[in-house]
């Protein structure tokens, strides 16, 4: 029986080559942040936001559930999914399920534009977006924008310009509704949302 002995340096070289030729699967890095949904100071629901980084791809998932009274009890489940490739937004999706109807909105990057198919409460939009985007409301749960940034509203399929109103406070006008994002120390602290059904606040859980 022939035994071949390798010197430590040669063995290390073979190990390095093996790792290069047969790389291990890239592990995803996940960060989760929780928020509460408040109306007039009363909690009506919860939001869980997640950032998942895997290689050159980053995804943002925002899941929320709320229950409130608006000429009858309304229950809402709302999800956002953003997919970025090397900072470029390639997919934005918003899905809402309520006891009064379901809505789905998508924006998909197609070489030089986004195909938009947006449907939400009393609103529809299929107008393409011509330029690449690097920001979205989902991403704002983890990254502070800058004045002048362009972002997409996943529900409406519309692009809005970010305006810094004061230090750490940014406003975006979405279909006539002005929402404000408040950051403290670079982290999202709360969102003041103006909505056609009911205005509310999304507050970071300490």
TITOR-673972 format. One record per residue (C-alpha): residue in one letter; x, y, z; chain. Coordinates in Angstrom, 2 decimals, padded with zeros to 5 digits. Layout:
! residues N
a,X,Y,Z,A
...
This chain:
! residues 206
x,000.00,000.00,000.00,A
x,001.45,003.34,-001.09,A
x,001.22,006.22,001.40,A
x,001.86,009.76,000.22,A
x,002.86,012.31,002.82,A
x,002.44,016.03,002.19,A
x,004.39,018.74,003.89,A
x,002.24,021.17,005.92,A
x,002.81,024.02,003.45,A
x,001.81,021.84,000.49,A
x,-001.26,020.56,002.33,A
x,-002.33,024.15,003.04,A
x,-001.93,024.96,-000.66,A
x,-004.19,022.06,-001.68,A
x,-006.77,023.16,000.91,A
x,-006.78,026.71,-000.45,A
x,-007.20,025.47,-004.01,A
x,-010.07,023.23,-002.93,A
x,-011.84,026.15,-001.28,A
x,-011.47,028.24,-004.43,A
x,-012.68,025.49,-006.74,A
x,-015.50,024.33,-004.48,A
x,-016.59,027.41,-002.47,A
x,-019.03,026.97,000.38,A
x,-022.49,028.43,-000.04,A
x,-022.62,032.09,000.92,A
x,-024.53,032.50,004.15,A
x,-027.19,035.16,004.40,A
x,-026.87,037.86,007.06,A
x,-030.17,038.86,008.63,A
x,-031.09,041.90,010.75,A
x,-034.55,042.31,012.29,A
x,-036.20,045.42,013.71,A
x,-039.63,045.67,015.34,A
x,-042.12,048.56,015.36,A
x,-045.60,049.30,016.72,A
x,-048.48,050.89,014.83,A
x,-050.14,053.67,016.82,A
x,-053.26,055.79,016.31,A
x,-053.72,058.68,018.74,A
x,-051.21,056.98,021.02,A
x,-053.05,053.64,021.08,A
x,-051.45,050.52,019.65,A
x,-053.40,048.91,016.81,A
x,-050.76,046.61,015.32,A
x,-047.16,045.49,014.85,A
x,-044.49,045.74,012.15,A
x,-041.48,043.46,011.71,A
x,-038.80,044.58,009.25,A
x,-035.95,042.37,008.08,A
x,-032.82,043.07,006.03,A
x,-031.26,039.99,004.41,A
x,-027.84,040.30,002.76,A
x,-026.49,037.46,000.64,A
x,-023.55,038.22,-001.62,A
x,-024.45,041.03,-004.02,A
x,-028.16,040.74,-003.26,A
x,-030.00,042.52,-000.44,A
x,-033.67,041.99,000.36,A
x,-035.96,043.99,002.62,A
x,-039.09,042.37,004.04,A
x,-041.64,044.38,006.00,A
x,-044.63,042.56,007.51,A
x,-047.38,044.34,009.38,A
x,-050.72,043.46,010.93,A
x,-053.28,045.93,012.24,A
x,-056.87,046.04,013.40,A
x,-058.92,049.22,013.80,A
x,-062.41,050.71,013.54,A
x,-063.43,052.65,010.42,A
x,-067.19,052.49,009.91,A
x,-066.80,048.91,011.06,A
x,-063.84,046.79,012.10,A
x,-061.01,046.59,009.56,A
x,-058.23,044.04,009.73,A
x,-055.16,044.58,007.55,A
x,-052.17,042.42,006.75,A
x,-049.53,044.26,004.71,A
x,-046.22,043.02,003.34,A
x,-043.41,044.71,001.41,A
x,-040.59,042.94,-000.43,A
x,-037.66,044.78,-002.00,A
x,-034.81,043.11,-003.89,A
x,-031.59,045.00,-004.61,A
x,-028.68,043.87,-006.77,A
x,-025.48,045.87,-006.23,A
x,-027.57,048.75,-004.79,A
x,-029.96,048.76,-007.79,A
x,-033.60,048.08,-006.96,A
x,-034.70,045.22,-009.24,A
x,-038.02,044.30,-007.62,A
x,-040.53,046.05,-005.38,A
x,-043.70,044.35,-004.22,A
x,-046.51,045.35,-001.87,A
x,-049.32,043.01,-000.90,A
x,-052.22,043.94,001.37,A
x,-054.97,041.63,002.58,A
x,-058.01,043.02,004.35,A
x,-061.48,041.87,005.26,A
x,-062.70,044.38,002.64,A
x,-060.50,043.37,-000.28,A
x,-056.96,042.41,-001.30,A
x,-054.47,044.48,-003.29,A
x,-051.15,043.73,-005.02,A
x,-048.58,046.14,-006.47,A
x,-045.35,045.28,-008.29,A
x,-042.48,047.14,-009.97,A
x,-039.91,045.06,-011.88,A
x,-036.66,046.31,-013.44,A
x,-036.47,045.55,-017.19,A
x,-033.05,046.59,-018.61,A
x,-033.80,050.34,-018.71,A
x,-037.13,050.85,-016.93,A
x,-039.53,049.43,-014.36,A
x,-042.75,047.68,-015.38,A
x,-045.36,048.87,-012.90,A
x,-048.64,047.20,-012.01,A
x,-049.96,048.89,-008.88,A
x,-053.32,048.37,-007.24,A
x,-054.26,049.71,-003.82,A
x,-057.25,051.30,-002.10,A
x,-059.17,053.32,-004.75,A
x,-056.03,053.57,-006.92,A
x,-054.42,051.84,-009.91,A
x,-051.24,052.64,-011.85,A
x,-049.45,050.94,-014.75,A
x,-047.21,053.81,-015.89,A
x,-043.58,052.62,-016.35,A
x,-040.76,054.25,-014.39,A
x,-037.95,055.20,-016.83,A
x,-034.89,055.50,-014.59,A
x,-033.05,053.21,-012.14,A
x,-033.85,053.56,-008.42,A
x,-031.75,052.93,-005.34,A
x,-034.18,053.68,-002.52,A
x,-037.58,052.48,-001.29,A
x,-039.74,052.74,001.80,A
x,-038.71,049.21,002.77,A
x,-035.03,050.14,002.69,A
x,-035.68,053.19,004.91,A
x,-036.36,050.85,007.83,A
x,-032.60,050.22,007.96,A
x,-030.86,053.04,006.09,A
x,-031.18,056.80,006.43,A
x,-031.72,058.61,003.11,A
x,-030.28,061.92,001.96,A
x,-032.01,065.08,000.83,A
x,-032.83,064.77,-002.88,A
x,-032.82,060.96,-003.03,A
x,-035.48,059.38,-005.26,A
x,-037.50,056.54,-003.75,A
x,-040.38,054.33,-004.81,A
x,-043.63,053.86,-002.96,A
x,-044.23,050.13,-003.31,A
x,-048.03,050.41,-002.98,A
x,-048.53,053.17,-005.55,A
x,-045.67,052.43,-007.93,A
x,-044.78,056.11,-007.81,A
x,-041.41,057.82,-007.43,A
x,-041.00,060.61,-004.86,A
x,-038.11,062.88,-004.03,A
x,-036.91,062.92,-000.42,A
x,-036.89,066.32,001.29,A
x,-034.98,066.83,004.55,A
x,-037.23,069.02,006.71,A
x,-034.87,069.15,009.68,A
x,-031.97,067.16,011.13,A
x,-032.93,063.48,010.76,A
x,-036.47,064.21,009.54,A
x,-037.32,063.43,005.91,A
x,-040.57,063.94,004.03,A
x,-041.89,062.27,000.89,A
x,-045.06,063.21,-000.99,A
x,-046.82,060.05,-002.18,A
x,-049.87,060.71,-004.35,A
x,-050.66,063.82,-002.33,A
x,-050.02,062.24,001.07,A
x,-046.94,063.51,002.91,A
x,-045.21,060.90,005.05,A
x,-042.34,061.70,007.40,A
x,-039.42,059.45,008.38,A
x,-037.71,060.34,011.66,A
x,-034.17,059.07,012.28,A
x,-032.15,059.18,015.50,A
x,-028.47,058.31,015.35,A
x,-028.87,057.00,011.80,A
x,-031.65,054.56,012.81,A
x,-035.31,054.86,011.92,A
x,-037.23,055.93,015.01,A
x,-040.72,056.47,013.62,A
x,-042.78,057.03,010.48,A
x,-045.71,059.44,010.43,A
x,-048.03,058.05,007.76,A
x,-050.87,059.92,006.06,A
x,-053.24,057.33,004.63,A
x,-056.58,057.66,002.76,A
x,-058.30,055.46,005.36,A
x,-056.61,056.53,008.61,A
x,-053.42,058.38,009.59,A
x,-051.07,056.53,011.92,A
x,-047.56,056.36,013.38,A
x,-045.10,053.48,013.09,A
x,-042.87,053.66,016.20,A
x,-039.65,051.77,016.75,A
x,-039.71,049.34,019.68,A
x,-036.83,050.16,022.03,A
